[in-house]
């Protein structure tokens, strides 16, 4: 919707014709170019979130949309090629290994994407109409967080949790 604003607000069906088939990473790249043409800059916080989105979330988003999802009981979500669904595993020659993601990570990414979409809607609402040259896209206050660099793996979290527990003797004392 922000890209639509900065590309002249052409009729929605024409805009859809131009943008359908683009993945989210390409749309973000085109938005940056459209902002540059309008002599707008992107708030540093929004720029970092767009970069994080492109690096961390676009691949899983594309995999979810364009793959065959399979979630075995007690296991991680598996995303396979539509040509090699897991129900035909015995017939698949040279099938690539499925992309797997835990339920917790899928949930966390979904929460982040929800908050990021709210950030984008707030940035959209702040765009003046008509658009004047020389503005700044972004709100300065964001709901979506950025990685801090200290994100332990699930295995590390399990080790930390069990490190605090004392070993019990066989009688349970």
C-alpha positions as CSV (number, residue, x, y, z in Angstrom):
1,X,0.0,0.0,0.0
2,X,2.9,2.3,0.7
3,X,4.5,1.4,-2.7
4,X,1.1,2.2,-4.3
5,X,1.1,5.7,-2.6
6,X,4.6,6.5,-3.9
7,X,4.0,5.1,-7.4
8,X,1.3,7.6,-8.3
9,X,-1.8,5.9,-6.9
10,X,-2.7,4.3,-10.2
11,X,-5.9,2.2,-10.4
12,X,-5.6,-0.8,-8.1
13,X,-6.1,-3.3,-10.9
14,X,-3.2,-1.7,-12.9
15,X,-1.0,-1.6,-9.8
16,X,-1.8,-5.3,-9.1
17,X,-0.9,-6.1,-12.7
18,X,2.5,-4.5,-12.2
19,X,3.3,-6.0,-8.8
20,X,1.8,-9.5,-8.9
21,X,4.4,-12.2,-8.9
22,X,6.9,-10.0,-7.0
23,X,8.1,-11.5,-3.8
24,X,8.1,-9.3,-0.7
25,X,11.8,-8.6,-0.9
26,X,11.5,-7.2,-4.4
27,X,8.5,-5.1,-3.3
28,X,10.5,-3.6,-0.4
29,X,13.4,-2.9,-2.9
30,X,10.9,-1.1,-5.3
31,X,9.6,0.9,-2.4
32,X,13.0,2.1,-1.6
33,X,13.5,3.2,-5.2
34,X,10.1,4.9,-5.3
35,X,11.0,6.8,-2.1
36,X,14.2,7.9,-3.6
37,X,12.4,9.2,-6.7
38,X,10.1,11.2,-4.4
39,X,13.1,12.6,-2.5
40,X,11.9,10.9,0.7
41,X,14.1,9.1,3.1
42,X,13.3,6.2,5.3
43,X,13.4,6.5,9.1
44,X,16.4,4.5,10.4
45,X,14.2,2.3,12.5
46,X,11.9,1.4,9.6
47,X,14.9,0.8,7.4
48,X,16.4,-1.6,9.9
49,X,13.1,-3.4,10.1
50,X,12.8,-3.7,6.3
51,X,16.3,-5.1,6.2
52,X,15.4,-7.6,9.0
53,X,12.3,-8.6,7.2
54,X,14.2,-9.2,4.0
55,X,16.9,-11.2,5.7
56,X,14.9,-13.2,8.2
57,X,11.3,-13.4,7.2
58,X,10.9,-13.3,3.4
59,X,12.2,-16.9,2.9
60,X,9.8,-18.4,5.4
61,X,7.0,-16.3,4.0
62,X,7.7,-17.5,0.5
63,X,8.1,-21.1,1.6
64,X,4.7,-21.0,3.5
65,X,2.9,-19.6,0.5
66,X,4.5,-21.7,-2.3
67,X,5.1,-25.1,-0.6
68,X,3.3,-28.2,0.5
69,X,3.0,-27.9,4.3
70,X,3.2,-31.1,6.3
71,X,3.1,-31.1,10.1
72,X,3.6,-34.6,11.5
73,X,2.3,-35.2,15.0
74,X,5.0,-34.2,17.6
75,X,7.3,-32.9,15.0
76,X,8.2,-29.6,13.3
77,X,6.4,-28.1,10.4
78,X,7.9,-29.3,7.1
79,X,7.6,-27.4,3.9
80,X,8.3,-29.4,0.8
81,X,8.2,-28.7,-2.9
82,X,4.7,-29.1,-4.3
83,X,6.3,-31.7,-6.6
84,X,7.5,-33.8,-3.7
85,X,4.8,-33.9,-1.0
86,X,5.7,-36.1,2.0
87,X,2.7,-38.4,1.4
88,X,4.5,-39.6,-1.8
89,X,8.0,-39.9,-0.1
90,X,8.5,-43.5,-1.2
91,X,8.0,-42.4,-4.9
92,X,10.2,-39.3,-4.8
93,X,13.6,-39.7,-6.4
94,X,16.2,-37.1,-5.4
95,X,13.7,-35.2,-3.5
96,X,15.3,-32.2,-1.6
97,X,15.1,-32.3,2.2
98,X,12.1,-30.4,3.5
99,X,12.5,-27.0,5.1
100,X,11.6,-27.5,8.8
101,X,10.5,-25.0,11.4
102,X,9.4,-25.5,15.0
103,X,6.0,-24.5,16.1
104,X,7.5,-22.0,18.6
105,X,9.7,-20.3,15.9
106,X,6.7,-20.2,13.5
107,X,4.6,-18.5,16.2
108,X,7.4,-16.0,17.1
109,X,7.8,-15.0,13.5
110,X,4.1,-14.7,13.1
111,X,3.9,-12.3,16.1
112,X,6.8,-10.3,14.7
113,X,5.2,-10.0,11.2
114,X,1.9,-8.9,12.8
115,X,3.6,-6.2,14.7
116,X,5.7,-5.2,11.6
117,X,2.5,-4.9,9.6
118,X,1.1,-2.6,12.3
119,X,4.3,-0.5,12.0
120,X,3.8,-0.3,8.2
121,X,0.2,0.7,8.6
122,X,1.1,3.5,11.0
123,X,3.8,4.7,8.5
124,X,1.2,4.6,5.7
125,X,-1.3,6.6,7.8
126,X,1.4,9.3,8.4
127,X,2.0,10.0,4.7
128,X,0.4,13.3,3.7
129,X,-1.8,13.6,0.7
130,X,-0.8,14.9,-1.7
131,X,2.8,13.7,-1.2
132,X,5.2,16.5,-1.0
133,X,8.9,16.1,-1.8
134,X,11.4,15.7,1.0
135,X,9.5,13.7,3.6
136,X,10.5,10.9,6.0
137,X,8.7,7.6,5.9
138,X,8.4,6.0,9.4
139,X,7.0,6.8,12.8
140,X,9.9,6.7,15.1
141,X,7.9,4.5,17.5
142,X,7.8,0.8,16.4
143,X,6.0,-2.2,17.8
144,X,8.2,-4.7,16.1
145,X,11.5,-5.4,17.8
146,X,14.9,-5.9,16.3
147,X,17.3,-8.7,17.2
148,X,19.7,-7.9,20.0
149,X,22.3,-10.5,19.1
150,X,21.7,-12.6,22.3
151,X,19.1,-15.1,21.1
152,X,20.0,-18.5,22.5
153,X,19.0,-21.7,20.6
154,X,16.3,-24.0,22.1
155,X,19.0,-26.4,23.0
156,X,20.9,-23.7,25.0
157,X,17.7,-22.7,26.8
158,X,17.1,-26.4,27.8
159,X,20.6,-26.7,29.1
160,X,20.2,-23.5,31.1
161,X,16.9,-24.7,32.6
162,X,18.3,-28.0,33.7
163,X,21.5,-26.6,35.0
164,X,19.7,-25.1,38.0
165,X,18.1,-28.4,39.0
166,X,19.9,-30.7,41.5
167,X,20.3,-34.3,40.7
168,X,18.0,-36.5,42.7
169,X,19.0,-39.8,44.2
170,X,17.1,-43.0,43.4
171,X,14.8,-42.7,46.4
172,X,13.6,-39.2,45.2
173,X,15.1,-37.4,48.1
